[in-house]
Amino acid sequence: MERHEISISTEYIKLQDLLKFAGAVETGGDAKRIIQEGRVTVNGESCTMRGKKLRPGDRAAIDGETELVVR
């Protein structure tokens, strides 16, 4: 699994924004689509909420191949 650490300077980042910021998707529409398709997990559980707030220490994975760790 490919792993990327993403540093944020705010209290949290929304899931769709994390995917865009990390370069995992090109547009918000792409983020919306893969989240709604159930291809994204947050802390090991499937998540279909684009506005899910991720805080430092949280992990999001796409298709079990790419992991984004919030720092």
GROMACS elastic network, one bead per residue, 0.5 to 0.9 nm:
[ bonds ]
;  ai    aj funct       b0    kb
    1    64     6  0.70454   500
    1    66     6  0.56913   500
    1    67     6  0.68868   500
    2    65     6  0.61411   500
    2    67     6  0.60915   500
    2    68     6  0.86458   500
    3    61     6  0.89248   500
    3    65     6  0.85440   500
    3    66     6  0.58931   500
    3    68     6  0.60184   500
    3    69     6  0.74370   500
    4    22     6  0.80909   500
    4    66     6  0.77648   500
    4    67     6  0.62090   500
    4    69     6  0.61695   500
    4    70     6  0.87195   500
    5    22     6  0.88301   500
    5    67     6  0.84030   500
    5    68     6  0.58516   500
    5    70     6  0.60125   500
    5    71     6  0.65278   500
    6    18     6  0.81896   500
    6    21     6  0.84589   500
    6    22     6  0.68743   500
    6    68     6  0.66849   500
    6    69     6  0.59104   500
    6    71     6  0.57164   500
    7    56     6  0.80825   500
    7    69     6  0.84097   500
    7    70     6  0.59529   500
    8    11     6  0.78527   500
    8    12     6  0.75232   500
    8    13     6  0.74889   500
    8    55     6  0.86746   500
    8    56     6  0.77842   500
    8    70     6  0.70752   500
    8    71     6  0.62365   500
    9    12     6  0.83090   500
    9    71     6  0.88178   500
   10    13     6  0.72387   500
   10    55     6  0.86941   500
   11    54     6  0.86793   500
   11    55     6  0.64098   500
   11    56     6  0.79382   500
   12    53     6  0.58355   500
   12    54     6  0.53280   500
   12    56     6  0.72753   500
   12    70     6  0.89076   500
   13    16     6  0.84730   500
   13    17     6  0.65473   500
   13    18     6  0.62327   500
   13    51     6  0.86503   500
   13    52     6  0.81837   500
   13    53     6  0.55939   500
   13    54     6  0.53317   500
   13    55     6  0.66349   500
   13    70     6  0.86221   500
   14    17     6  0.52439   500
   14    18     6  0.61494   500
   14    19     6  0.88070   500
   14    50     6  0.69410   500
   14    51     6  0.50241   500
   14    52     6  0.53751   500
   14    54     6  0.60454   500
   14    55     6  0.89069   500
   15    18     6  0.50552   500
   15    19     6  0.63795   500
   15    20     6  0.88009   500
   15    31     6  0.85396   500
   15    35     6  0.87580   500
   15    42     6  0.86940   500
   15    49     6  0.77237   500
   15    50     6  0.54464   500
   15    51     6  0.57852   500
   15    52     6  0.53591   500
   15    53     6  0.62910   500
   15    54     6  0.65409   500
   15    60     6  0.80071   500
   16    19     6  0.52702   500
   16    20     6  0.64471   500
   16    21     6  0.86663   500
   16    28     6  0.66778   500
   16    31     6  0.55051   500
   16    32     6  0.68181   500
   16    35     6  0.79794   500
   16    49     6  0.86572   500
   16    50     6  0.51404   500
   16    51     6  0.65762   500
   16    52     6  0.80627   500
   17    20     6  0.51042   500
   17    21     6  0.58979   500
   17    22     6  0.84016   500
   17    28     6  0.76561   500
   17    31     6  0.82212   500
   17    50     6  0.84126   500
   17    51     6  0.84001   500
   18    21     6  0.50256   500
   18    22     6  0.59208   500
   18    23     6  0.84455   500
   18    24     6  0.84947   500
   18    54     6  0.83961   500
   18    60     6  0.88245   500
   18    68     6  0.82880   500
   18    70     6  0.85819   500
   19    22     6  0.53323   500
   19    23     6  0.62903   500
   19    24     6  0.51963   500
   19    25     6  0.59404   500
   19    26     6  0.85948   500
   19    28     6  0.85604   500
   19    31     6  0.65210   500
   19    60     6  0.87981   500
   19    68     6  0.83120   500
   20    23     6  0.51461   500
   20    24     6  0.60772   500
   20    25     6  0.53466   500
   20    26     6  0.62163   500
   20    27     6  0.65420   500
   20    28     6  0.68646   500
   20    30     6  0.88928   500
   20    31     6  0.71699   500
   21    24     6  0.77286   500
   21    25     6  0.84718   500
   22    25     6  0.79010   500
   22    68     6  0.77349   500
   23    26     6  0.64903   500
   24    31     6  0.84447   500
   24    62     6  0.85192   500
   24    66     6  0.84087   500
   25    28     6  0.76637   500
   25    29     6  0.88324   500
   25    30     6  0.59861   500
   25    31     6  0.60730   500
   26    29     6  0.83794   500
   26    30     6  0.66413   500
   26    31     6  0.79583   500
   27    30     6  0.52212   500
   27    31     6  0.65020   500
   27    32     6  0.87423   500
   28    32     6  0.60970   500
   28    33     6  0.85866   500
   29    32     6  0.50433   500
   29    33     6  0.61809   500
   29    34     6  0.88131   500
   30    33     6  0.51493   500
   30    34     6  0.63603   500
   30    35     6  0.85595   500
   31    34     6  0.55106   500
   31    35     6  0.60904   500
   31    36     6  0.85165   500
   31    50     6  0.77676   500
   32    35     6  0.52805   500
   32    36     6  0.60450   500
   32    37     6  0.85222   500
   32    48     6  0.87684   500
   32    49     6  0.88381   500
   32    50     6  0.64152   500
   33    36     6  0.52583   500
   33    37     6  0.61015   500
   33    38     6  0.88403   500
   34    37     6  0.50085   500
   34    38     6  0.65267   500
   34    39     6  0.55452   500
   34    40     6  0.68684   500
   34    48     6  0.87389   500
   34    62     6  0.83428   500
   35    38     6  0.53520   500
   35    39     6  0.58771   500
   35    40     6  0.55197   500
   35    41     6  0.85794   500
   35    47     6  0.69520   500
   35    48     6  0.51468   500
   35    49     6  0.70522   500
   35    50     6  0.64946   500
   35    62     6  0.88404   500
   36    39     6  0.75939   500
   36    40     6  0.84761   500
   36    47     6  0.82527   500
   36    48     6  0.51134   500
   36    49     6  0.75718   500
   36    50     6  0.79903   500
   37    40     6  0.81146   500
   37    48     6  0.75640   500
   38    41     6  0.76732   500
   38    46     6  0.63261   500
   38    47     6  0.65628   500
   38    48     6  0.59313   500
   38    63     6  0.88033   500
   39    46     6  0.75427   500
   39    47     6  0.82362   500
   39    48     6  0.85075   500
   39    61     6  0.82501   500
   39    62     6  0.57952   500
   39    63     6  0.51944   500
   39    64     6  0.82150   500
   40    45     6  0.84187   500
   40    46     6  0.60621   500
   40    47     6  0.60321   500
   40    48     6  0.74205   500
   40    60     6  0.68019   500
   40    61     6  0.55951   500
   40    63     6  0.63015   500
   40    64     6  0.80523   500
   41    44     6  0.55544   500
   41    45     6  0.50108   500
   41    47     6  0.53074   500
   41    48     6  0.83984   500
   41    59     6  0.81226   500
   41    60     6  0.54989   500
   41    61     6  0.51899   500
   41    62     6  0.66421   500
   41    63     6  0.80833   500
   41    64     6  0.81152   500
   42    45     6  0.53635   500
   42    46     6  0.63375   500
   42    47     6  0.60880   500
   42    52     6  0.88853   500
   42    54     6  0.83663   500
   42    58     6  0.72188   500
   42    59     6  0.56417   500
   42    61     6  0.65308   500
   43    46     6  0.84876   500
   43    58     6  0.61234   500
   43    59     6  0.50965   500
   43    60     6  0.62190   500
   43    61     6  0.81257   500
   44    59     6  0.78423   500
   44    60     6  0.77660   500
   44    61     6  0.78872   500
   47    50     6  0.81148   500
   47    52     6  0.80719   500
   48    51     6  0.89964   500
   48    52     6  0.84655   500
   49    52     6  0.53698   500
   50    53     6  0.87200   500
   54    57     6  0.82393   500
   54    58     6  0.58034   500
   54    59     6  0.78446   500
   54    60     6  0.85310   500
   54    70     6  0.72714   500
   55    58     6  0.56845   500
   55    59     6  0.88924   500
   55    70     6  0.65003   500
   55    71     6  0.77525   500
   56    59     6  0.86055   500
   56    69     6  0.78229   500
   57    69     6  0.66487   500
   57    70     6  0.55541   500
   57    71     6  0.60304   500
   58    68     6  0.84734   500
   58    69     6  0.60843   500
   58    70     6  0.55817   500
   58    71     6  0.80749   500
   59    67     6  0.67545   500
   59    68     6  0.56195   500
   59    70     6  0.62793   500
   60    66     6  0.82965   500
   60    67     6  0.57088   500
   60    68     6  0.51406   500
   60    69     6  0.65793   500
   60    70     6  0.83128   500
   61    64     6  0.56966   500
   61    65     6  0.69267   500
   61    66     6  0.54484   500
   61    68     6  0.61232   500
   61    69     6  0.86900   500
   62    65     6  0.59533   500
   62    66     6  0.53033   500
   62    67     6  0.65871   500
   62    68     6  0.84552   500
   63    66     6  0.70345   500
   64    67     6  0.74008   500
